[in-house]
Amino acid sequence: MMKIRELEAFDAYIRLGGMRSAADELGLSQPMISRLLIALETRVGFALFFRKRNKLIPTPEAFQFHQTVVRGLESIRSLSEEARAIANNQRGHLVIAAQPIFCDTFLIDAIAEFQKTHPHVSVRLRDTGMSEIMRMVAERSCDMALGITLDADPYGADVTSLAICEARCLMPRNHPLSGLKEVTLQQLKRETFVDLAPGSPLRTRIDFMMQHIEVERSIVAETRTLHGIVSLVEMGVGLAIVDPVACLLLDDEKVVHCPLRPAIRWDIAQFVPSDRPLSGVGKAFSDVVASRVEILKTAGVID
């Protein structure tokens, strides 16, 4: 098998036309260059040089072979550069699964911040519900996921809590309950709601709690995203009980929000497949996400 140093000596000798020049470029002695060239000639199985008065004269086959050697050395240098970039967390590909409300808010900021220092790392963001998030984690089809621990089953995952959330009640600013510091489920008995489609963890929890006080909620509109829910509340279609991160999407002139009692709390969590730890670039992105979550804590959106 040909050795890289032999190929480098051959390339330098052909390009520069002499033993001394090749030796100076590679930082080797002339005898070492000679030994490397002889070794390479033995390995390739055909004559690379004519010997004339202690000088090596390249054969036509040598010039033909040199073209291939140049391409090979360029590929090797490219591999070395790629390896250094990966080692320095500057190259790679990340697939992040997350709930839509996170994708619409702090994850957008996190990606923009991450790209400033990691411009050659591609990030694919998949917005989806918790059941699909957990499936992706279990099947190792994402590097990392951001979701909530409310009724989540983190099978096959290492889970890291990033923050604590508490459900908020949204209502139009002119609603009769809008002046309260907090609202109870009993006070919401006769209200109409807009909500996520059935199956979301928060909706399931709220429906159960309402049934516990023998109230069947009147849900007049359903939508897939919290962005849509916020818009419907702004237009006066109904009230909503939402993730506090959704409050980042509000028009404060149209909507108010307050805590719900009894409180519904859960964690924002990071899920990583247990048998596939984060790569260097994955850890770098995780650090950026954690910093964006800290900003939300400081702003009082989450705890």
N, C-alpha and C positions, 0 to 999 in steps of 0.2 A: 504494500500500500504506500502510495506517495505521501510524503510528509510536507506540511505547509512550508516549513523553512526551506526545503529543497525547491519548491515551486517559486518562493519569493526570490531565492538566489538566481534561479533561471530567468525569471522575469527581469530582474535588475540587470543581469548580464546582457540579455538581448537588447533591452532598451538603451542602456548606457554604453554598450560596446566595449567593455573592458573589465578586467578583474578588479583593478584598483577602485574604479568608480562604483562598482557593485558593492565592494567591501565597505567603502565609505558610507554609502547610503544605508546599508543594513547594520553598520556598526560592528562588523566582523573582520577577521583577518583574511588576507588573500588566500592563504592555504585552506582556510575553512570554506571559503566560497568554492574553491576547486574541488574539495571533497564532496560538498553538497551537489555540485553539478555532476560529478562522476556517479554518485549514488543514484541520482535521478535518472541518469542515462541507463543504468543497470535495471532500474525498476520499469521503465517504459518499454523496453524490449526492442528498441531500434536506435540507430545512431543519431545523436543530437549534434555531434561536433566532428569536424575533421581536425586532426592534430597536425599542426605545421609550425616547426621551430618553437615548441613549447607554448604555442598559442592555440586556443580553441576557436575554430571557425564554425559557426552554426551551419548545419545542413538545411536544405530546403524543407525537410520534414520538421526541423526545429522551429522554423518560422511559422509553419502551419500549426504546430502544436502550441506555439506561444499565444496564438489567438484564443485558443480554448483555455489556456492557463490564465490569461487576463480576465476572462469572464468568470472563471472559477474563483479567483482571488477577490474580484469585486463582490461576488456572492458571499464569500466568507467574511469580508469586511462589513457587508450589510448585516449579516447575522450577528456579528460582534456588536455593531451599533444598536441593533434591535435588543440584544441581550442587556446591554448597558442601560438602554432606555427603560426596559422592563424592571431591571434592578433598581432604577431610580424612580420607579412609579410614574413614568412618563408615557408609556404605551400600554394599550390593552383594550378590552371590550367588557362592558358591564351591562347586565340585564337586571333592572330593578323593577320589582312588582310592588304596587302600592295602591291604596284605596284612592278613588278619584279626588276626594277633597284634599288629600296631601299633594296629589299631582297638580292641582289647581292653585296651590298656595306655596308652602315653604320649600317643596321639592324643586319647583321651578327656580327659585332663588338659589337653592343648593347647587343645581346643575350649572347655572350661570357662574357662580363663584368657583366651582370646581374646574370649569373649562379654562378659566384664566391662568391656572397653574398647571393644568394637564390638557393642553390643546390637542394632543394626539391620542387621547383616550375617548372612545365613543361610548355614550351612555344611551341605552334603550330603555325608555320608561313605559311600563305596562300598567295602565290603570284598570283595576278590576276589584271585585268584591272579595270578602274574606275567604269564602270557600275556594275560590279559584286561586287566591294567594297561597293558601295552605297546600293546595294540589301542586302548584308550581314548586313550592319548597320541597315537598315530598318527592317530586319527580326530578329534583335538581335542575329545573329548567330556568332558574334565576339565580343570580349570585347573592342577592339580598332582597328582603321584602320589608315593607313598612305597613303595619296594620295595627289593629287594636286587640286587646286581650279579652274584650267582652265576648264571652261565649266562643272564643277561639280555641281550637284544639291544636296546639303546636307540635304535632307529631313529626318526628324526624327533623327537629329544628333546635338550634340553640337560640334562646330568646333573651334579649337585652331590653329592659325597660328604659325608655327615654324620657317619659313625662307622664303625669297623671292628668286625665281629662275629667270634666264634669259636664253633663248634658246641660244645654241652655234652651230656654223657651223663647222662640222668636215670635213677634207680633207686630202688626202695623203700629206706627207711632200714635195714631188716633184711637187705638183700641181701649176699651174701658179698663183693662187690667194693666195698661202700659205704665202706670205710675208706681206699681208695686216693686219692692226690692227683690221679691221672690214670689213664685206662684206654686200652689199645691195641685196635686192631681184632682182633688175635689173641686177646685175652682175652675178646672178645665172640662168639667162634665158635659156642658152644653155647647162646647166650642166645636167648630169644624177645623179639620187639619189638612195640611198637605204633607206628604211623606214619601220616603223611598219605597220602592216596590217590596212586596212581602219577601221575607227571607233575610233581610239585613239584620245584623245582631241587635242594633239599637231599636229598630222597630219591633222586633220580637220581644225585647225586654219591656218596652212601653206597653205593648198590647197585653202582655201578661199582667203587668201592674194595674192596668185599667180594669181588666177582668177581675182582678182581686177585689176591687171596690165596686164590682158589678156594674161597670160602665163599658158600653161598646162604643168605641170612638167613631165619629163621623168623618171619614176620610174622603174629601171631595176631589182630590187630585193626587196622582202619583207620578214620580219622575225618577230617572235613573241616577241623577246626580244631585248633590247638595247645592250646586250652583243654580240648578233649576228650581229647587225648593225655595232658596232665598229670593229669587225673582218673583215667584208666585206669592210669597208673603208680602213683598214690597208692593205688589199690585192688589193686596187686600183679599186674596182668594181664601186664606185661612191662616191658622197658627202652625207652628212647627216646633218639634223638639229635636235638636240637632247636636252634632259634634261642635265643641266650642271653636275649633279651627274655622268652621264655616262663618264665624263672625267677622273674619277677615274680608269676606266678600260683601258685607252689608253696605248699603247706603244709609248712614246714620240719620239722615233727614227723613227717611221713610220707615225705618224699622228700629225697634228696641229689642234688647234681649236681657233676660234675667235668669237666675238659678231656678231649678226645679226642686220641689220637695215632695216626697223623699228624694234625696239625691241619687243620681245614677253615675257611677264613676268607673273608669277603666284606664288602662295604660296605653299610651302609644308605644309600640314595641318594634324592635328590629328582629327579624327572623333570618337566620342563616342555616342552610343545610348542615346538620350536625357532622356529617362525614366529609364536608367540603368547606373548610374554613376560608375566610376572605383572603384574596390575594393582596399584594401590596397596594395596587390601585383601588381595590375594594375597601381596604382599611382607610385609605386617604379619603375616599368618598364618604365613608361612614363618619369620619371625623368632621367633615363639612356639614353633613346632615345634623350631627349632634350640636354643632355651633349654631345652626339655624333654629333648632329647637330651643336652645338657651335664649335666643333673642325673643322667641314667643313667650318664654317664661318671664323674662324681664318685663315684657309688655303686659303681663297679667292675663294672657289668653289661656294659658295652661299652667299647671303647677309642676 
